[in-house]
Structures are given as C-alpha cells and as structure tokens.
C-alpha cells in the first residue's frame, strides 16, 4: 500500500486537541506536506510519517500520517474573458 499523502499537499489535523497538545499547532490550522515517507520498525512494521509546514517557523517533523486529513485539491480556474 502506498502513501496517501504527498509533497505539496494541503492538509488539516484530524484531532484538533492532539495538534495543539503534541505539536503546538492550532486545531484548525492548514499545513503543507514537506515530505511523506514510510518508517519501518522491526516489531511494528511500517508506519507512514509526514513533515508538515504550518508557518514560516512552525514545522511538525515525523508526525503520523494518520493524524491528518488531506484537503480537496483547489484547481485554479482560468479567468473568464468577457
């Protein structure tokens, strides 16, 4: 099974209280994936992790990917010509 998150993707914490307590990120914050990767532990198997930028000096390193929900892609529409 591949990673469900990818670089540049916008996402939001699933559990606002966890985001605030564990990472010091506002529960309603929207961040951008810097890197998504899989860490393999001998006894636990593989765990998907992400590094997420929430602001210029606010980066969450190595958070479980399952703690985030991706936002729908926002397609830039071409301007209408009248």
N, C-alpha and C positions, 0 to 999 in steps of 0.2 A: 504494500500500500504506500503511495507517495504522499508527500507533504501536501496539506491542503492550503497552506499559506505560502506566499512567495514575495520576493523583494519588491518593494514599492506599493504593496497592497495596503489599503487603509483598513483599520480595524478598531474595535472598541472592546474594553474588558467586559466579560460576561457577568462577573460578580463585582459590582462597584465597591463593596466593603473590602474585598480581598485586594483590589487595586490600590485602595487608599492605605490599607494597613501594611501590605507587603512591599509595595513599590513606591508609595508616596505620590501616586497618580490620582487625580480626581476621577471619581467613578464614572463620570460621563465624558471623560477625555477620549479624543480620537487620535490614534497614532499611526505611524507608517512603519512597515516592516523594513528593517535594515538588512536582516539576514534570517533565513529559516533553515534549520538543519536538524539532523537526527543524531542523538547521542545513544550509544549502545553500552549497556551495563551487562556484566556477565550474568548476574542473577535476575535482573529485572527486565531484560530485553531492551528493545529500542524505545526511546522517548523523543517525541518531536519537541523542539525548542525554537524560540524566536528571540531576536533582539529587536526592540521596538523604540522608535524615537517619538516622544510626545511633545518635545520642545527643544530649543537650542541646547539647553543644559540638562534635559530630563530624558535619560535613556534607560530603558529596562533591559538588562542583559540576561540571556538564558532563561527566560520565562517559559513555562509550559505552554505550548501552542493551544492546548485545550482550554486555556483560560481566556481566549479571545474569540470574538465573532467578527468575521470579515464584513465590511460594509459593501453594499452593492456598488459595482463599478459605475462611475459617473462619466458617461460618454459626453464629450464636447460636441455639441451640435454646431453645424456651420451656420453663420449668421444669414438671416433671410435678406434677400435683395428685393427692394420694392421699386 
